[in-house]
Amino acid sequence: MSRQMSLIAPRPVHRRTGPAVVRRRHVGMEEALESSPLQFASDLLNQQLWCWGCDVRHSQGNVLVRQGFERLPPPVKSMGASIYTRPCGTEGTIWLHSYGVYFGVAGVGGIFCRRFSFVPVFSSASRLNALRWSDPNAGEPAAPAPGVPGPAVRLTVQLCEAIAQIETGLREVVSSEERRRSVAKWQPRTGRTLPADELATGWLLLRDVIARAPALLWPECSTEAEHAGGGPQPSAPAAEKRKRI
């Protein structure tokens, strides 16, 4: 159809057959965490990945690459998005892609956290053996261990800390106003958004809860896993402030 014809052709009438648009709700970090730690973790990861996607398209260039990430583009003619990876600390490595996050530590193993569920799937491999740009199961072990074992809990605590450090570093380039504008354009499936300029704080809050009581997120945690969080414990004021969680 020519451009002229397309301009004068009548517009087709589209009837809404899908679910109604979810109303947006802005929820504070601690309120969301107290309401449901697991839903908070899922929402936090979802929003963080959205913001990192905006950072990739930043007006001053790809901010993730500028902050030390390596971009792994998909194969030619692939519909998948790029994967980004960088070291975290002396032994950890993180991989980001549109479906979730893979985090591994040498000598311990790795975990895959899916974007919309945040249930860490443990693998003995600390590094991804294969990259799947368009596979929603990318990064997940072929035969994951049942439940959330102790090593997975410890790795999740480290993952939260690593993401908080990454977000803090990115904020040296990305302003609070830019973060707020990015979130304002977002339409999450739950309709719930978290404070755009407090993402690093949110990850540290989540770290403290997982280290102290992982069963609040994953009731199937074994007794061993409940005491395997390790890592820094919340300070007395912070623990008192969140005693109802």
C-alpha positions as a LaTeX table, in Angstrom:
\begin{tabular}{lrrr}
\hline
Residue & $x$ (\AA) & $y$ (\AA) & $z$ (\AA) \\
\hline
Met1 & 0.00 & 0.00 & 0.00 \\
Ser2 & 1.38 & 3.44 & $-0.94$ \\
Arg3 & 1.90 & 6.14 & 1.67 \\
Gln4 & $-0.98$ & 8.16 & 0.16 \\
Met5 & $-3.38$ & 5.23 & 0.31 \\
Ser6 & $-2.38$ & 4.42 & 3.85 \\
Leu7 & $-3.23$ & 7.96 & 4.93 \\
Ile8 & $-6.75$ & 7.91 & 3.51 \\
Ala9 & $-7.67$ & 4.30 & 4.27 \\
Pro10 & $-10.17$ & 3.94 & 7.13 \\
Arg11 & $-8.68$ & 2.74 & 10.37 \\
Pro12 & $-9.75$ & $-0.77$ & 11.42 \\
Val13 & $-11.69$ & $-1.04$ & 14.65 \\
His14 & $-9.79$ & $-3.04$ & 17.26 \\
Arg15 & $-11.77$ & $-4.54$ & 20.10 \\
Arg16 & $-9.93$ & $-5.21$ & 23.34 \\
Thr17 & $-9.91$ & $-8.94$ & 23.95 \\
Gly18 & $-7.05$ & $-9.20$ & 26.43 \\
Pro19 & $-7.02$ & $-8.41$ & 30.13 \\
Ala20 & $-7.70$ & $-4.88$ & 31.29 \\
Val21 & $-4.74$ & $-2.55$ & 31.72 \\
Val22 & $-3.32$ & $-2.91$ & 35.22 \\
Arg23 & $-3.45$ & 0.30 & 37.24 \\
Arg24 & $-0.02$ & 1.59 & 38.23 \\
Arg25 & 0.79 & 1.69 & 41.95 \\
His26 & 3.90 & 3.23 & 43.48 \\
Val27 & 5.01 & 1.36 & 46.62 \\
Gly28 & 7.84 & 2.19 & 49.02 \\
Met29 & 10.70 & $-0.28$ & 49.43 \\
Glu30 & 10.02 & $-1.29$ & 53.01 \\
Glu31 & 6.26 & $-1.42$ & 52.52 \\
Ala32 & 6.67 & $-3.76$ & 49.54 \\
Leu33 & 9.18 & $-5.92$ & 51.39 \\
Glu34 & 6.95 & $-6.31$ & 54.42 \\
Ser35 & 3.93 & $-7.13$ & 52.28 \\
Ser36 & 5.60 & $-10.04$ & 50.44 \\
Pro37 & 9.38 & $-10.55$ & 50.37 \\
Leu38 & 9.25 & $-12.86$ & 47.35 \\
Gln39 & 7.02 & $-10.52$ & 45.31 \\
Phe40 & 9.27 & $-7.64$ & 46.31 \\
Ala41 & 12.33 & $-9.54$ & 45.06 \\
Ser42 & 10.62 & $-10.33$ & 41.76 \\
Asp43 & 9.45 & $-6.74$ & 41.28 \\
Leu44 & 12.89 & $-5.39$ & 42.20 \\
Leu45 & 14.70 & $-7.57$ & 39.68 \\
Asn46 & 12.12 & $-6.82$ & 36.99 \\
Gln47 & 12.44 & $-3.06$ & 37.51 \\
Gln48 & 16.24 & $-3.24$ & 37.74 \\
Leu49 & 16.49 & $-5.04$ & 34.40 \\
Trp50 & 14.17 & $-2.49$ & 32.82 \\
Cys51 & 16.37 & 0.35 & 34.10 \\
Trp52 & 19.52 & $-1.36$ & 32.85 \\
Gly53 & 17.87 & $-1.70$ & 29.46 \\
Cys54 & 17.34 & 2.07 & 29.49 \\
Asp55 & 21.00 & 2.54 & 30.47 \\
Val56 & 22.03 & 0.64 & 27.34 \\
Arg57 & 20.19 & 3.27 & 25.26 \\
His58 & 21.49 & 6.24 & 27.27 \\
Ser59 & 21.99 & 9.51 & 25.38 \\
Gln60 & 25.69 & 9.47 & 26.28 \\
Gly61 & 26.21 & 5.92 & 25.06 \\
Asn62 & 25.91 & 2.44 & 26.53 \\
Val63 & 26.35 & 3.04 & 30.27 \\
Leu64 & 26.73 & $-0.67$ & 31.09 \\
Val65 & 29.75 & $-0.92$ & 28.79 \\
Arg66 & 31.18 & 2.27 & 30.26 \\
Gln67 & 30.89 & 0.69 & 33.74 \\
Gly68 & 32.93 & $-2.38$ & 32.80 \\
Phe69 & 30.37 & $-4.77$ & 31.31 \\
Glu70 & 31.24 & $-6.77$ & 28.22 \\
Arg71 & 28.48 & $-6.86$ & 25.61 \\
Leu72 & 27.91 & $-10.25$ & 24.00 \\
Pro73 & 25.69 & $-9.60$ & 20.95 \\
Pro74 & 23.39 & $-12.33$ & 19.64 \\
Pro75 & 24.35 & $-14.25$ & 16.51 \\
Val76 & 23.53 & $-12.71$ & 13.15 \\
Lys77 & 19.80 & $-12.99$ & 12.31 \\
Ser78 & 18.96 & $-13.91$ & 15.89 \\
Met79 & 15.99 & $-12.16$ & 17.54 \\
Gly80 & 17.49 & $-12.31$ & 21.02 \\
Ala81 & 18.85 & $-9.38$ & 23.04 \\
Ser82 & 22.50 & $-8.93$ & 23.97 \\
Ile83 & 23.94 & $-10.52$ & 27.09 \\
Tyr84 & 26.14 & $-8.43$ & 29.39 \\
Thr85 & 28.76 & $-9.81$ & 31.75 \\
Arg86 & 31.39 & $-8.51$ & 34.15 \\
Pro87 & 33.41 & $-9.70$ & 37.16 \\
Cys88 & 32.05 & $-9.00$ & 40.64 \\
Gly89 & 34.74 & $-8.90$ & 43.29 \\
Thr90 & 37.67 & $-11.27$ & 43.03 \\
Glu91 & 35.86 & $-14.52$ & 42.20 \\
Gly92 & 32.28 & $-13.68$ & 41.19 \\
Thr93 & 30.85 & $-13.09$ & 37.72 \\
Ile94 & 27.42 & $-11.83$ & 36.68 \\
Trp95 & 25.54 & $-12.29$ & 33.40 \\
Leu96 & 22.54 & $-10.12$ & 32.53 \\
His97 & 19.97 & $-10.87$ & 29.86 \\
Ser98 & 16.33 & $-10.12$ & 29.26 \\
Tyr99 & 15.10 & $-13.26$ & 31.04 \\
Gly100 & 17.01 & $-12.89$ & 34.28 \\
Val101 & 20.43 & $-12.94$ & 35.93 \\
Tyr102 & 23.08 & $-15.63$ & 36.31 \\
Phe103 & 25.64 & $-15.20$ & 39.09 \\
Gly104 & 28.51 & $-17.52$ & 39.89 \\
Val105 & 31.45 & $-17.74$ & 42.26 \\
Ala106 & 34.47 & $-19.92$ & 41.55 \\
Gly107 & 34.59 & $-23.00$ & 43.76 \\
Val108 & 30.97 & $-22.55$ & 44.91 \\
Gly109 & 28.68 & $-22.72$ & 41.88 \\
Gly110 & 26.14 & $-20.48$ & 40.26 \\
Ile111 & 22.48 & $-19.48$ & 40.40 \\
Phe112 & 19.98 & $-18.38$ & 37.79 \\
Cys113 & 17.22 & $-16.00$ & 38.93 \\
Arg114 & 14.38 & $-15.68$ & 36.46 \\
Arg115 & 13.08 & $-12.18$ & 35.90 \\
Phe116 & 9.50 & $-12.76$ & 37.03 \\
Ser117 & 9.91 & $-15.31$ & 39.81 \\
Phe118 & 13.22 & $-14.80$ & 41.67 \\
Val119 & 13.64 & $-18.40$ & 42.75 \\
Pro120 & 17.39 & $-19.15$ & 42.51 \\
Val121 & 18.15 & $-22.31$ & 40.54 \\
Phe122 & 21.47 & $-23.71$ & 41.73 \\
Ser123 & 24.16 & $-25.17$ & 39.49 \\
Ser124 & 27.59 & $-26.52$ & 40.35 \\
Ala125 & 28.94 & $-24.47$ & 37.41 \\
Ser126 & 30.17 & $-21.01$ & 38.39 \\
Arg127 & 30.14 & $-19.89$ & 34.75 \\
Leu128 & 27.62 & $-20.25$ & 31.96 \\
Asn129 & 28.52 & $-23.19$ & 29.77 \\
Ala130 & 26.46 & $-21.92$ & 26.85 \\
Leu131 & 24.86 & $-18.61$ & 25.91 \\
Arg132 & 21.27 & $-18.62$ & 24.71 \\
Trp133 & 20.17 & $-15.17$ & 23.62 \\
Ser134 & 16.53 & $-16.01$ & 22.89 \\
Asp135 & 15.86 & $-19.07$ & 25.07 \\
Pro136 & 13.71 & $-18.27$ & 28.14 \\
Asn137 & 15.48 & $-21.10$ & 29.98 \\
Ala138 & 18.89 & $-19.57$ & 29.33 \\
Gly139 & 21.28 & $-20.19$ & 32.17 \\
Glu140 & 19.15 & $-22.78$ & 33.94 \\
Pro141 & 20.83 & $-26.13$ & 34.69 \\
Ala142 & 19.42 & $-29.10$ & 32.82 \\
Ala143 & 18.61 & $-30.87$ & 36.09 \\
Pro144 & 18.34 & $-28.29$ & 38.88 \\
Ala145 & 18.51 & $-29.45$ & 42.47 \\
Pro146 & 15.12 & $-29.48$ & 44.24 \\
Gly147 & 14.31 & $-26.65$ & 46.63 \\
Val148 & 16.76 & $-23.87$ & 47.47 \\
Pro149 & 19.91 & $-25.43$ & 48.97 \\
Gly150 & 22.31 & $-23.61$ & 51.26 \\
Pro151 & 24.83 & $-22.66$ & 48.52 \\
Ala152 & 22.02 & $-21.06$ & 46.51 \\
Val153 & 21.03 & $-18.94$ & 49.51 \\
Arg154 & 24.62 & $-17.79$ & 50.03 \\
Leu155 & 25.01 & $-16.97$ & 46.35 \\
Thr156 & 21.75 & $-15.02$ & 46.35 \\
Val157 & 23.00 & $-12.92$ & 49.26 \\
Gln158 & 26.15 & $-12.19$ & 47.25 \\
Leu159 & 24.10 & $-11.46$ & 44.13 \\
Cys160 & 22.04 & $-8.83$ & 45.97 \\
Glu161 & 25.23 & $-7.19$ & 47.18 \\
Ala162 & 26.77 & $-7.28$ & 43.70 \\
Ile163 & 23.72 & $-5.68$ & 42.08 \\
Ala164 & 23.66 & $-2.96$ & 44.75 \\
Gln165 & 27.31 & $-2.16$ & 43.98 \\
Ile166 & 26.67 & $-2.13$ & 40.23 \\
Glu167 & 23.66 & 0.16 & 40.60 \\
Thr168 & 25.62 & 2.51 & 42.87 \\
Gly169 & 28.39 & 2.74 & 40.26 \\
Leu170 & 25.90 & 3.40 & 37.46 \\
Arg171 & 24.36 & 6.25 & 39.42 \\
Glu172 & 27.60 & 8.16 & 38.96 \\
Val173 & 26.45 & 8.58 & 35.35 \\
Val174 & 22.67 & 8.15 & 35.50 \\
Ser175 & 20.89 & 10.80 & 37.56 \\
Ser176 & 17.92 & 10.27 & 39.87 \\
Glu177 & 15.75 & 12.20 & 37.43 \\
Glu178 & 16.77 & 9.91 & 34.56 \\
Arg179 & 15.92 & 6.87 & 36.68 \\
Arg180 & 12.51 & 8.33 & 37.48 \\
Arg181 & 11.82 & 9.08 & 33.82 \\
Ser182 & 12.79 & 5.54 & 32.85 \\
Val183 & 10.37 & 4.04 & 35.37 \\
Ala184 & 7.62 & 6.49 & 34.38 \\
Lys185 & 7.69 & 5.02 & 30.84 \\
Trp186 & 7.49 & 1.44 & 32.12 \\
Gln187 & 4.33 & $-0.67$ & 32.22 \\
Pro188 & 5.04 & $-3.62$ & 34.58 \\
Arg189 & 2.68 & $-6.57$ & 34.38 \\
Thr190 & 1.80 & $-6.21$ & 38.08 \\
Gly191 & 1.29 & $-2.45$ & 37.81 \\
Arg192 & 3.53 & $-1.95$ & 40.84 \\
Thr193 & 6.64 & 0.24 & 40.74 \\
Leu194 & 9.30 & 0.83 & 43.39 \\
Pro195 & 11.19 & 4.08 & 44.11 \\
Ala196 & 13.37 & 4.59 & 41.05 \\
Asp197 & 16.25 & 6.22 & 42.90 \\
Glu198 & 16.40 & 3.68 & 45.74 \\
Leu199 & 17.19 & 0.47 & 43.84 \\
Ala200 & 20.58 & $-0.06$ & 45.49 \\
Thr201 & 18.97 & 0.36 & 48.90 \\
Gly202 & 16.29 & $-2.15$ & 47.94 \\
Trp203 & 18.91 & $-4.77$ & 47.10 \\
Leu204 & 20.62 & $-4.30$ & 50.45 \\
Leu205 & 17.29 & $-4.63$ & 52.26 \\
Leu206 & 16.62 & $-7.84$ & 50.37 \\
Arg207 & 20.13 & $-9.11$ & 51.13 \\
Asp208 & 19.55 & $-8.67$ & 54.85 \\
Val209 & 16.25 & $-10.57$ & 54.79 \\
Ile210 & 17.65 & $-13.48$ & 52.76 \\
Ala211 & 20.72 & $-13.72$ & 55.00 \\
Arg212 & 18.57 & $-13.77$ & 58.12 \\
Ala213 & 15.47 & $-15.74$ & 57.08 \\
Pro214 & 15.48 & $-17.16$ & 53.53 \\
Ala215 & 12.35 & $-19.22$ & 54.28 \\
Leu216 & 10.39 & $-15.95$ & 54.20 \\
Leu217 & 10.95 & $-16.03$ & 50.44 \\
Trp218 & 11.24 & $-19.75$ & 49.81 \\
Pro219 & 9.32 & $-21.86$ & 52.40 \\
Glu220 & 10.81 & $-25.03$ & 50.90 \\
Cys221 & 14.26 & $-24.05$ & 52.19 \\
Ser222 & 15.84 & $-26.81$ & 54.23 \\
Thr223 & 16.84 & $-26.20$ & 57.86 \\
Glu224 & 20.44 & $-26.07$ & 56.65 \\
Ala225 & 19.59 & $-23.40$ & 54.09 \\
Glu226 & 17.85 & $-21.26$ & 56.69 \\
His227 & 21.15 & $-20.87$ & 58.49 \\
Ala228 & 23.31 & $-20.64$ & 55.38 \\
Gly229 & 22.68 & $-17.05$ & 54.39 \\
Gly230 & 25.95 & $-15.85$ & 55.77 \\
Gly231 & 27.14 & $-12.43$ & 54.73 \\
Pro232 & 26.59 & $-9.27$ & 56.72 \\
Gln233 & 23.75 & $-9.22$ & 59.18 \\
Pro234 & 21.47 & $-6.16$ & 59.36 \\
Ser235 & 22.43 & $-3.54$ & 61.89 \\
Ala236 & 20.41 & $-3.26$ & 65.10 \\
Pro237 & 18.44 & $-0.17$ & 63.96 \\
Ala238 & 17.71 & $-1.74$ & 60.58 \\
Ala239 & 16.67 & $-5.02$ & 62.16 \\
Glu240 & 14.38 & $-3.20$ & 64.58 \\
Lys241 & 12.88 & $-1.17$ & 61.76 \\
Arg242 & 12.05 & $-4.35$ & 59.86 \\
Lys243 & 11.17 & $-6.61$ & 62.77 \\
Arg244 & 7.73 & $-7.36$ & 61.32 \\
Ile245 & 9.19 & $-8.93$ & 58.14 \\
\hline
\end{tabular}
